[in-house]
Amino acid sequence: MKLLLTISYVGTRFHGFQSQPGLRTVQGSFQEAAERLFSKKLLITGCSRTDARVHANNFCLTAETADGSPLPAIPPEKLPLAIAPLLPPDIALLSAKRVDDSFHARYDVEYKEYVYIILNRPVRDPFLADRAYHFPVKLDAFLMDCAAKKFIGRHDFSAFMAQGSKVVSTVRTIKSFDVVRDGETVRITVSADGFLYNMVRILAGTLVAVSEGRIEISDIEKIIASGDRRLAGATLPPDGLYLNRVVYRQTPPEN
């Protein structure tokens, strides 16, 4: 049996999702709690690899025993409360369900949605420290939204990838891309079939550059076509980035 689990976490004190020797990670912390609950060694597979200080509203992962033996028969609906006392305060298990053993948390994803939050006012908010990117100069959210629409579709996004990344293909399909203002907050929401390393933070930085007048909307197609990272905007800090939603190709089948 395999379990599909949805968790949320504040990434501020984590060195990303994936386990790393000697570092505090989401995967390592969750696995430790789950193995205490089940009294078994587990294989944990995440839907993505979020970076240090990146947050998640809904992050999906699967859990199964490392030796292929059955998991203890705890009803999935009881797992969030059962594991809560074992988890650190910056991770919560939101839901759990049984899925077919053939289901894969990463490879069966249809698209993922990220949100980047910018606190857009002159003075920072201490209650949003590490939870949003503080940008003191007024942003033109309408102009940013118009620019965001230029990225929708299937493109080579190599100009919006951190240098040194090793991937087979830099082609991705952006499904939707929106920028809205809510009072003093600018919220950037983008969904795609996959993202390159730092892609969302670079896209967000490019939209900020459009608002500042350093990049014209008419330049975006040229930047995409160039594949030149130097022409795109800055890589914004990770603090404002959230993995917001994961959608699978089909509803994962239950065992």
Sequence and secondary structure as in RCSB ss.txt:
>XXXX:A:sequence
MKLLLTISYVGTRFHGFQSQPGLRTVQGSFQEAAERLFSKKLLITGCSRTDARVHANNFCLTAETADGSPLPAIP
PEKLPLAIAPLLPPDIALLSAKRVDDSFHARYDVEYKEYVYIILNRPVRDPFLADRAYHFPVKLDAFLMDCAAKK
FIGRHDFSAFMAQGSKVVSTVRTIKSFDVVRDGETVRITVSADGFLYNMVRILAGTLVAVSEGRIEISDIEKIIA
SGDRRLAGATLPPDGLYLNRVVYRQTPPEN
>XXXX:A:secstr
 EEEEEEEE GGGSS SS  TTS  HHHHHHHHHHHHHTS EEEEES    TT EEEEEEEEEEETTS       
GGGHHHHHGGGS TTEEEEEEEEE TT  TTTTEEEEEEEEEEE SSS  GGGTTTSEE  S   HHHHHHHHGG
G EEEE GGGS TT   S  EEEEEEEEEEEETTEEEEEEEES   TTHHHHHHHHHHHHHHTSS GGGHHHHHH
HT GGGS     GGGEEEEEEEESS     
